[in-house]
Amino acid sequence: MPVNALRGPREIATLRHRSPLSDNGSADGNNQGIMRRTLKHFWHTGREYLTHWMVAGAILAATGVAPEHWLADLLHDAHLPEDVLHLWAAGIDMRIVLAGLGLVLIAGDIAWRQTRPVAPIESARVAELGPAAEPVPAAEPVPPDSGLPLPDKPSIAVLPFDNLSGDPAQEYFSDGVAEDIVTQLSHSRALFVIARNSSFTYKGRAVDVKQIGRELGVRYVLEGSVRRGGERARISAQLVEAATGNHIWAARYDRSVADVFAVQDEISDAVATAIGPAVADAEMQRAMRRPPGSLGAWELYQQGMWHLAKQDVAENAAARRLFERAIERDPMFAAAHASLSLTCFRAGAHYQTMPLDEALRLASAHARKAVELDPGDADAQAMLAATLREQGDMDNALVIARQALGINPNCALAHFVMGAVLIWTGRTAEGRQAVGVFERLSPRDANIATAHHGIVISYYLDRDYERCVEAARRELSAHPGYTLNYRWLAAALGQLGRTEEARAALEHSIALSPREFDVYVRDRVPWKRPEDHEHMLDGLRKAGWQG
């Protein structure tokens, strides 16, 4: 194996730039350096042994018991008289003196260790690399006894579920549930899922999850049990963070098992659906705790997702910067391109911090880049469908969204895009159903306020103005920064003839974001049909708008 294979990147760079002659650049300087290092070695060795001897001697003097055989033999062979150990005439107990000297030496050694410079060799390496060099952080610290390093993205092992039924014939049911969960989770490109053949080697063994995490190189472990009696089954599952043993998520399902395979599919689907958001939330919290200097591409991406979920103009800008930094660290990071696409769209469509046409162009470019980097990523495909929808290409948006669902039926973003396309093409009931699936799959998603805004619009397009008002007020309470709802609230109230409330909502809409009002009212955005735009304007005029 090449020597450099055992060295870190900074050490390799240092070796490449270091002169064959050290210190002052001459052979004499090199010899002096060797002499200094030799003397330093003898000093450290002597200090260590002196400390060792004094500690052993202090213990012997204080207790009469030698902790080391060599010390006991030394005293026995020397035949030291009692008077040496205990000077009665002087009134001094030598054991106390020796113990005191030992403690002083130990305290001095500890103080010296605390005040010495930290890692001078590493500091010299960084200085040699120059100020422009940036340390390369490890993706994830690995325990010394770890067999496998952790992947950059969240990793999970699904253990075989325990059969608590007392009937060995029921093993097929508990194994089937765990196997189906592995299959479901494997559809997600955001997860590194250990294959069934590896995780099932722990079947029937009482092994600590920390050990499993080290041996399989995973951050999360899913474990569970199945208890079946008669025509009822109770399935329990819990998601554990392997390194700490902390529980991330847990659930219990009680089902009738008249159709065994249908129940098996239902449970595995429910568990796999719940795990995605639980892991995503845990990953965001973990990334937010990391010090800024140690962030890799994955942590930068997770921090960006945390800011993106805040639904605010400043938070959107912060998320955009973090996604850009993630791409700088890893230009092949498809998910970061997809999320950057979303921040660009929001900058133009929601917050008006860039012209809408430029925002749509950038959003489309980043979405296409994400698909180019990873065509099998369902989220990347779904984001491309979203940009097609934003450009008014509803037919192709629907095709790509369905393509994403073909890759991963549980792709929340694809269901969200499907809902938006269906609502804006007049299939409002189907659109609401798709949005409901999206919300069930990803209840804490960064798009949740936008999805609920689509529900508000769908009721208005249905001319169910009462429900539109209820939904708009509910969303404004939950997401006050999402001001787009004020416009539809004003239009719905105008249609209901509630003029004073309508006028107040209209004034709020204009005052909070006049540029947003211009984009959506004075102009027609590409994804809105002309008849739907006129319908909205009719409501706003009834609310008092003079346009």
C-alpha angles and dihedrals in degrees: 000000000000114000092234090060088072094051132082121244094258092051091051091050090049092050091050093053098039119105118237086240115065134207107006094010096253137098089249090053089049091053091048090051091052090049092050092049091048093052091045089052092052091047093051092045093049093047091051093050093044090053090048093051095045093050091051091045093049091051091050093047093048099042108019090236121111112220091199125054093217092059093049091049091048093055092044094051093045091055091214111196120240090245090066092056096040120029100196094172093059092040091233122132105214091202089065091048094050093045090050093050090049093051092048091051092048092049091048092050092051091049091050092051092050095051101042118104115271119245099336091178092055090047090053090051092053090048090052092052090054134232093290092062114098121203113250106234121215114249090236132348111253122211114247092248095045115129096200133028120240117256118241092249124056112287128202139185121201110211121209109271115247115249104225095171095095089231116107089201088070093063090097090062097050092043091047093055092052093045092051091050090054089051093048094048091048089067090070115087089197091069132066102215122194112231120254093245091061100041093045091061085082092061111132093006126116100224127160114245090232089061091047090051091053096044096046097033096236134141097207134039125197115205131171149154139229124213114185126185123170109314095341130084131188116203120190124188135178134185115217132191100234099210095053104021089233117152112240099178139354135181141168127213126198115194143164110244101206086127104036098189094046090053091046090054092045094051096044090048092049093049094045090048092052095046096060097063091039092055092043091053092047091049092051092049091048092049092049090056093054117102111251094242093058099051117127126192093277095051091046089052092050092049088050090053090051091055092042091058091059092078096217135124095239093043090050090054091048091050091050092054092049093050090050090052090049090054090048088055093044116016089185093060101122096182092056090053090050093051092044086056089058094050090052092052092049092048090061104029103036109022104022093222088137133023112279095236091053091046092052091048093052093043091053093047094052093044091052090047090053091053091045090054095046117011090177094060107106093199091054090051090048092051090052088052088051093054091049089052090049089054091052096253094131098162095056091040089059091048094051093044090054089047089055090051089051088059094044120005088197096056101134095195092055091054089049092053091045089054093050093048093048093048094050092047093054098260091116100157091052089045093054090049091053091048089052090055090048092052092048091051096046113016093170097043122147087236096054096105091047091050092051089048087058089056089054090052093046092059091049091050088050087053088238091137097168092058090043090057092047093049093045093051091047092052094045088055093049096040109021091170091061095085097171088089092067091069094055091042090055092048093048093047089048090053089051092052093242090138102172094049090044092052092049091051090047092052090050091051093052097039096048095049118002092172091053089052090053093050094051102032112027089039130034116237116228096248095056120088115232092242092052091049092052090048090055093047090052091058093046092051089052087052089057104269111148098203 
